[in-house]
Amino acid sequence: MKMHEVRLIRKIGRMLVGVSSISLMAFMGMMFIFKVPATESAPLHPSLTTVASLKEDMRPRGVPVDYLITPNGYFSADCVQVAHAHETLLSDGSIRQADGTIRASARCGRPHYDFHGNRIEPAGARPSLASFSESSVRLPSYTGWIESVSYNNGSNVGRLRATWNVPSAPANVSGQTVFFFPGLEQLPNVQSILQPVLGWNGFGDNSWTIASWNCCVNGTTTHTDPVGVSPGDQIIGDEYSLCGVGVYDCGSWSIVTQDASNGQSVTLNTTPNGELQWVFGGVLEVYGIASCDQFPSQGVTQFYGVTVWDTNGNVLSPPWQGNFAGSSISPQCGYNLGADTSDTYMYY
């Protein structure tokens, strides 16, 4: 073989090696790009507002600063769980997922505290959050159920629906949390509360969100993923039996919190954990408010079209009764209540 032919063969060989290397690298790159993980990560737990975010003089004595602020008092993070879309909260606190598998209940080994700062053990009886009384625990100004309108139906209800509007943001934003909601509880033994909730700074965000809640099976509290809403949006809270008309003691309920303005909603399918007879046509609950300008500037929130049905589908005429913080809370912000058959008013 002639020398120039040898050189040509060597040149072609080097070109083929280069092409092979480039092809191999490209193939490996494609494998890296299109590699699919075996399992998809679960959504991150929404960041509820913590006690640490409150000003020091607003924190209830004895409640750890890593505890979370909820519409049911203060809870450790391991006692709060999220039910995502198409999931169902079961009577033992476990969650049936969208694919039918069961996710174990949150392992709650720490006590929670009511808004007075009173300690409640994980398996302890749940006190009524509607009763507002003085406590030996130091009470920060403006914490707890400031106002509520309710009545005892005397028998099970089958549905509660109310509408209200998202207020403006408070003029003074200083880490406070404000909740508005209608709700249902049991009587005489309170086991849980079903709540479609509108909250300001409920998720450490200094904004308005909606979420559906049920507390407090086995010392845990459960909520849906939150959805952001805007001032002026129309909110509908709808809690109803899934068993149909005529079933007196239904074990399956839905708590729907809907923004009728932006079309978004969140639903918590749940067991009620008892006979729902205590009906709340509107509640104002707050944490960490020290001055009146930390409330929305409107000074009043109206729950309108408040409708209660019995288990036979009949519309009821509630004899609403009001409860609001007295003169022991200072400073005062013009607290008052109003109600007719289908409207309730929270003044602040």
C-alpha positions as CSV (number, residue, x, y, z in Angstrom):
1,M,0.0,0.0,0.0
2,K,1.3,3.4,-0.9
3,M,2.1,6.0,1.7
4,H,-0.6,8.5,0.6
5,E,-3.2,5.7,0.8
6,V,-2.1,4.8,4.4
7,R,-2.4,8.5,5.4
8,L,-6.0,8.6,3.9
9,I,-7.1,5.5,5.7
10,R,-5.8,6.9,9.1
11,K,-7.6,10.2,8.4
12,I,-10.9,8.5,7.7
13,G,-10.5,6.4,10.9
14,R,-9.9,9.5,13.0
15,M,-13.1,11.1,11.5
16,L,-15.1,8.0,12.3
17,V,-13.9,7.9,15.9
18,G,-14.8,11.6,16.3
19,V,-18.3,11.0,14.9
20,S,-18.8,8.0,17.2
21,S,-17.7,10.0,20.2
22,I,-20.0,12.8,19.3
23,S,-22.9,10.4,18.7
24,L,-22.3,8.7,22.0
25,M,-22.2,12.0,23.9
26,A,-25.4,13.2,22.2
27,F,-27.1,9.9,23.1
28,M,-26.1,10.1,26.7
29,G,-27.3,13.7,26.8
30,M,-30.7,12.6,25.5
31,M,-30.9,9.9,28.2
32,F,-30.2,12.6,30.8
33,I,-32.8,15.0,29.4
34,F,-35.6,12.5,29.0
35,K,-35.0,10.6,32.2
36,V,-38.3,10.5,34.2
37,P,-38.2,10.1,38.0
38,A,-39.9,7.0,39.4
39,T,-42.3,8.9,41.6
40,E,-43.6,12.5,41.5
41,S,-42.9,14.7,44.6
42,A,-45.9,15.6,46.7
43,P,-46.8,19.3,46.8
44,L,-45.1,21.3,49.5
45,H,-47.0,21.9,52.8
46,P,-48.4,25.4,52.7
47,S,-46.6,27.6,55.2
48,L,-49.1,28.6,57.8
49,T,-48.3,31.7,59.9
50,T,-46.3,30.9,63.0
51,V,-46.4,32.2,66.6
52,A,-42.9,33.5,66.0
53,S,-44.3,36.0,63.4
54,L,-46.3,37.7,66.1
55,K,-44.8,40.6,68.0
56,E,-43.4,39.3,71.2
57,D,-45.9,41.0,73.4
58,M,-48.7,39.5,71.4
59,R,-47.6,35.9,71.8
60,P,-49.6,33.8,74.3
61,R,-47.5,32.7,77.2
62,G,-46.5,29.0,77.1
63,V,-47.2,28.5,73.4
64,P,-44.0,27.5,71.6
65,V,-42.9,30.0,68.9
66,D,-42.7,27.3,66.2
67,Y,-46.4,26.5,66.6
68,L,-48.8,27.4,63.7
69,I,-51.8,29.8,63.9
70,T,-55.0,28.1,62.6
71,P,-58.7,28.9,62.8
72,N,-58.7,26.5,65.7
73,G,-55.9,27.8,67.9
74,Y,-52.2,27.0,67.9
75,F,-50.9,23.7,66.6
76,S,-47.6,22.0,66.2
77,A,-46.7,21.4,62.5
78,D,-46.8,17.7,63.0
79,C,-50.5,18.0,64.0
80,V,-51.6,19.8,60.9
81,Q,-52.2,18.0,57.6
82,V,-53.3,18.9,54.1
83,A,-56.0,17.2,52.1
84,H,-55.3,17.8,48.4
85,A,-57.8,17.9,45.6
86,H,-60.0,14.8,45.3
87,E,-58.9,13.5,48.7
88,T,-61.2,12.6,51.6
89,L,-60.6,13.0,55.4
90,L,-61.8,9.9,57.2
91,S,-63.1,9.5,60.7
92,D,-59.8,8.3,62.2
93,G,-57.9,11.3,60.7
94,S,-56.4,9.3,57.8
95,I,-56.8,10.5,54.2
96,R,-58.1,8.5,51.3
97,Q,-56.1,9.7,48.3
98,A,-57.4,10.2,44.7
99,D,-56.1,6.8,43.7
100,G,-57.9,5.1,46.6
101,T,-54.9,4.4,48.7
102,I,-54.9,5.5,52.4
103,R,-52.4,8.0,53.8
104,A,-52.0,7.7,57.5
105,S,-53.1,10.4,59.8
106,A,-50.6,13.0,60.9
107,R,-48.6,11.7,63.9
108,C,-49.6,14.2,66.5
109,G,-47.7,13.8,69.7
110,R,-47.7,17.3,71.0
111,P,-50.6,19.3,72.6
112,H,-52.3,22.2,70.9
113,Y,-53.5,25.4,72.5
114,D,-56.8,27.3,72.3
115,F,-56.6,31.0,71.5
116,H,-56.5,31.7,75.2
117,G,-53.2,29.7,75.4
118,N,-54.8,26.8,77.3
119,R,-53.1,23.5,76.7
120,I,-55.1,20.6,75.2
121,E,-53.5,17.2,75.0
122,P,-53.6,15.3,71.6
123,A,-56.4,13.0,72.8
124,G,-58.1,15.6,74.9
125,A,-61.6,16.8,74.5
126,R,-62.0,19.8,72.2
127,P,-63.4,22.9,74.0
128,S,-65.9,25.0,72.2
129,L,-64.1,27.9,70.5
130,A,-67.3,29.9,70.6
131,S,-67.2,30.6,74.3
132,F,-65.2,33.7,75.1
133,S,-64.1,33.9,78.8
134,E,-61.3,35.2,80.8
135,S,-58.4,32.9,81.6
136,S,-55.5,32.7,84.0
137,V,-53.2,32.7,80.9
138,R,-52.1,36.1,79.7
139,L,-54.3,37.1,76.8
140,P,-52.8,39.3,74.1
141,S,-55.1,42.0,72.9
142,Y,-57.5,41.0,70.1
143,T,-57.0,37.3,69.9
144,G,-59.7,34.7,69.4
145,W,-63.3,34.6,68.4
146,I,-64.1,38.3,68.6
147,E,-67.6,38.0,67.2
148,S,-69.9,35.2,66.2
149,V,-73.6,34.7,65.4
150,S,-75.0,31.2,66.0
151,Y,-77.9,29.1,67.2
152,N,-78.7,25.6,68.4
153,N,-80.9,23.9,65.9
154,G,-81.8,21.1,68.3
155,S,-81.6,18.5,65.5
156,N,-79.2,17.7,62.7
157,V,-78.8,20.1,59.8
158,G,-78.2,19.0,56.2
159,R,-76.6,22.1,54.8
160,L,-75.3,25.6,55.5
161,R,-74.5,28.1,52.8
162,A,-73.3,31.8,53.1
163,T,-71.8,34.4,50.9
164,W,-69.5,37.3,51.8
165,N,-67.0,39.6,50.1
166,V,-63.3,39.8,50.5
167,P,-62.5,43.0,52.4
168,S,-59.7,45.4,51.6
169,A,-56.2,44.7,53.1
170,P,-55.7,46.2,56.5
171,A,-54.0,49.6,56.6
172,N,-51.6,48.5,59.2
173,V,-49.9,45.2,58.3
174,S,-48.0,43.9,61.3
175,G,-48.1,40.1,61.3
176,Q,-51.7,39.9,62.4
177,T,-54.1,37.1,61.2
178,V,-57.8,37.6,60.5
179,F,-60.3,34.9,59.7
180,F,-64.0,35.1,58.5
181,F,-66.2,32.0,58.2
182,P,-69.5,30.3,58.8
183,G,-69.4,26.9,60.5
184,L,-71.0,23.8,61.9
185,E,-70.3,22.1,65.2
186,Q,-71.8,19.3,67.3
187,L,-73.9,19.6,70.4
188,P,-73.8,18.9,73.3
189,N,-70.3,17.3,72.9
190,V,-68.2,19.3,70.5
191,Q,-65.9,17.0,68.5
192,S,-65.0,19.0,65.4
193,I,-65.8,22.1,63.5
194,L,-66.4,22.4,59.7
195,Q,-65.2,25.7,58.3
196,P,-65.0,27.3,54.9
197,V,-62.5,30.0,55.8
198,L,-61.4,33.4,54.3
199,G,-58.1,34.4,55.9
200,W,-55.8,37.4,55.9
201,N,-52.2,36.3,56.4
202,G,-53.3,32.7,57.2
203,F,-50.4,31.3,55.3
204,G,-47.7,33.9,56.2
205,D,-48.4,35.8,53.0
206,N,-50.0,39.1,54.1
207,S,-52.8,38.5,51.6
208,W,-56.3,37.0,51.4
209,T,-56.7,33.3,50.8
210,I,-59.5,30.7,51.1
211,A,-59.2,27.1,52.4
212,S,-61.6,24.5,53.9
213,W,-60.9,23.2,57.4
214,N,-62.0,20.4,59.8
215,C,-60.6,20.2,63.3
216,C,-59.7,18.4,65.5
217,V,-59.8,14.6,65.1
218,N,-57.2,13.0,67.3
219,G,-55.7,16.3,68.1
220,T,-55.0,17.1,64.4
221,T,-56.4,19.8,62.2
222,T,-56.9,19.4,58.4
223,H,-57.2,21.9,55.6
224,T,-57.2,22.0,51.9
225,D,-54.5,23.7,49.8
226,P,-55.1,27.4,49.9
227,V,-56.2,29.6,47.0
228,G,-55.4,33.3,46.7
229,V,-58.3,35.7,46.4
230,S,-58.6,39.5,45.9
231,P,-60.4,42.3,47.7
232,G,-64.0,42.6,46.4
233,D,-64.2,39.0,45.3
234,Q,-67.4,37.2,46.2
235,I,-66.8,34.2,48.5
236,I,-69.3,31.3,48.9
237,G,-69.0,28.9,51.8
238,D,-71.1,25.8,51.3
239,E,-71.2,22.8,53.7
240,Y,-73.5,20.0,53.0
241,S,-74.3,16.3,53.5
242,L,-73.5,13.9,50.6
243,C,-76.1,11.4,51.6
244,G,-79.1,13.1,50.1
245,V,-82.4,14.2,51.4
246,G,-83.9,12.2,54.3
247,V,-80.7,10.8,55.8
248,Y,-80.6,12.2,59.4
249,D,-77.0,11.1,60.4
250,C,-74.8,11.3,57.4
251,G,-71.1,10.3,57.7
252,S,-70.0,12.1,54.5
253,W,-69.9,15.9,54.0
254,S,-68.3,18.4,51.7
255,I,-66.9,21.8,52.8
256,V,-66.6,24.0,49.7
257,T,-65.0,27.4,49.8
258,Q,-65.5,29.1,46.4
259,D,-64.4,32.4,44.9
260,A,-67.3,33.1,42.6
261,S,-65.4,36.0,41.0
262,N,-62.3,34.2,39.8
263,G,-63.9,30.7,39.5
264,Q,-61.6,28.9,41.9
265,S,-62.7,26.7,44.7
266,V,-61.3,24.3,47.3
267,T,-63.3,21.3,48.6
268,L,-62.7,19.2,51.7
269,N,-64.6,15.9,51.7
270,T,-64.8,14.7,55.2
271,T,-66.7,12.9,58.0
272,P,-68.4,15.3,60.4
273,N,-67.4,13.2,63.5
274,G,-70.8,13.8,65.2
275,E,-74.2,15.3,64.8
276,L,-74.0,18.8,63.4
277,Q,-76.6,21.0,65.3
278,W,-74.7,24.1,66.3
279,V,-74.9,26.5,63.4
280,F,-72.7,29.6,63.0
281,G,-73.9,32.2,60.5
282,G,-70.7,34.2,60.7
283,V,-67.5,34.4,62.8
284,L,-64.7,36.9,63.1
285,E,-61.5,35.4,64.6
286,V,-58.2,37.2,65.0
287,Y,-54.7,36.7,66.2
288,G,-52.1,39.4,67.1
289,I,-54.2,42.5,66.6
290,A,-53.1,45.5,68.7
291,S,-54.8,48.4,67.0
292,C,-58.0,49.0,65.1
293,D,-56.2,49.8,61.9
294,Q,-55.1,46.2,61.7
295,F,-58.7,45.3,60.8
296,P,-60.0,45.8,57.2
297,S,-60.9,49.4,56.7
298,Q,-64.6,48.8,55.9
299,G,-65.3,48.2,59.5
300,V,-68.1,45.6,58.8
301,T,-68.3,42.3,57.0
302,Q,-71.8,41.0,55.9
303,F,-72.6,37.4,55.5
304,Y,-75.6,37.4,53.2
305,G,-77.9,34.8,51.8
306,V,-77.1,32.7,54.9
307,T,-79.3,29.6,54.4
308,V,-79.7,26.6,56.7
309,W,-81.5,23.4,55.6
310,D,-82.6,20.5,57.7
311,T,-81.9,16.9,56.7
312,N,-85.2,16.7,54.8
313,G,-84.2,19.6,52.5
314,N,-86.4,22.2,54.2
315,V,-85.1,25.8,54.6
316,L,-85.1,26.8,58.3
317,S,-85.5,30.2,59.9
318,P,-82.6,30.5,62.4
319,P,-83.1,32.4,65.7
320,W,-79.6,33.9,65.6
321,Q,-77.9,34.9,68.8
322,G,-74.8,37.1,69.0
323,N,-71.6,36.8,71.0
324,F,-68.8,39.4,71.0
325,A,-65.9,40.5,73.0
326,G,-66.7,42.8,75.9
327,S,-65.1,45.7,77.5
328,S,-62.2,43.6,78.9
329,I,-60.6,43.7,75.4
330,S,-58.7,46.9,74.8
331,P,-58.6,49.0,72.7
332,Q,-62.2,48.8,71.6
333,C,-63.0,48.9,67.9
334,G,-66.7,49.4,67.8
335,Y,-67.6,45.7,68.1
336,N,-71.2,44.9,67.4
337,L,-73.4,42.4,65.6
338,G,-76.5,42.4,63.5
339,A,-78.7,39.6,62.1
340,D,-81.9,38.9,60.3
341,T,-83.1,35.5,59.0
342,S,-80.6,35.4,56.1
343,D,-78.0,38.0,56.8
344,T,-75.4,38.5,59.6
345,Y,-73.1,41.5,60.2
346,M,-69.7,41.7,61.9
347,Y,-68.8,45.2,63.0
348,Y,-65.2,46.0,64.0
